C-alpha cells in the first residue's frame, strides 16, 4: 500500500511517518481486491491556531473517494481515530461491493 504524508503548517518528522505507517498498515485488509498500486492513502497533518492537530485521510477508490477527518490535542490519538473512521468506511464500502456481486 502506498501513502503520501503532507504537512500543513508543520514539518513532518520521522516519528510522525512511523506513526502514520503503523496506523495505515491496519487498513490494508479492508481494501477491496485491488492491485497493489491501486491502494493509495493521502494523509494530511495540520496544526490549528490553538495548537490542535488536524488529520485527514483520503482514499481514492474506483468511482469513489473516501475521507476521514479528526481533530485533537495529541497526534497519536488523532491519527488512530481518523484511521478507525476510515476503517469503518472501507468496511462498509467492501460490504456493499459484496452485496452487489451476489
C-alpha positions in Angstrom: 0.0 0.0 0.0 1.2 3.5 -0.9 0.7 6.6 1.2 1.6 10.2 0.9 2.1 12.4 4.0 1.6 16.1 3.7 2.2 18.7 6.4 0.3 21.9 6.7 1.9 24.4 9.0 4.4 21.9 10.4 7.3 19.9 9.4 6.8 16.1 9.1 9.3 14.3 11.2 10.3 10.6 11.2 8.3 9.7 14.3 5.2 11.1 12.6 5.9 9.0 9.5 6.3 5.9 11.7 3.0 6.7 13.5 1.1 7.0 10.2 2.7 3.8 8.8 1.6 1.9 11.8 -2.0 3.3 11.6 -2.4 2.8 7.9 -1.0 -0.8 7.8 -4.1 -1.9 9.7 -6.3 -0.6 6.9 -4.8 -2.8 4.1 -7.0 -5.8 4.9 -10.2 -3.7 4.4 -9.4 -2.6 0.9 -11.4 -4.3 -1.8 -9.5 -6.6 -4.2 -7.3 -4.1 -6.0 -3.8 -4.3 -7.4 -1.1 -3.2 -5.0 -0.6 0.1 -6.9 -4.3 0.8 -6.5 -4.1 1.1 -2.8 -3.2 4.7 -2.1 -3.9 6.8 1.0 -3.1 10.5 1.3 -2.6 11.8 4.8 -2.6 15.5 5.6 -1.4 16.6 9.1 -2.0 20.2 10.0 -2.0 22.3 13.1 -4.6 24.9 14.1 -4.0 28.3 15.7 -4.9 26.8 19.1 -2.2 24.2 18.7 -4.6 21.3 17.9 -3.7 18.7 15.4 -6.0 18.1 12.4 -5.6 14.8 10.5 -7.3 14.0 7.2 -7.1 10.6 5.5 -8.2 10.4 1.9 -8.5 7.1 -0.1 -9.2 7.1 -3.8 -11.1 4.0 -4.9 -12.7 3.2 -8.3 -15.6 5.6 -8.7 -15.4 6.8 -5.1 -13.3 8.9 -2.8 -13.5 8.3 0.9 -12.1 10.6 3.6 -12.0 10.8 7.4 -11.0 13.9 9.3 -10.3 14.2 13.0 -9.1 16.9 15.3 -7.4 16.6 18.7 -4.7 17.7 21.1 -2.4 14.6 20.7 -1.3 13.5 17.3 -1.2 9.8 18.2 -4.8 9.6 19.3 -6.0 11.8 16.4 -4.3 9.6 13.8 -5.8 6.5 15.4 -9.3 8.0 15.5 -9.0 9.0 11.8 -7.8 5.5 10.9 -10.7 3.9 12.8 -13.2 6.1 10.9 -11.5 5.2 7.6 -11.7 1.5 8.6 -15.4 1.8 9.2 -15.9 3.5 5.8 -13.8 0.9 3.9 -15.6 -2.0 5.6 -19.0 -0.5 4.6 -17.8 0.0 1.0 -16.4 -3.5 0.8 -19.7 -5.0 2.2 -21.7 -3.0 -0.4 -19.5 -4.4 -3.2 -20.0 -7.9 -1.9 -23.8 -7.5 -1.8 -23.9 -6.3 -5.4 -21.8 -9.1 -6.7 -24.2 -11.8 -5.4 
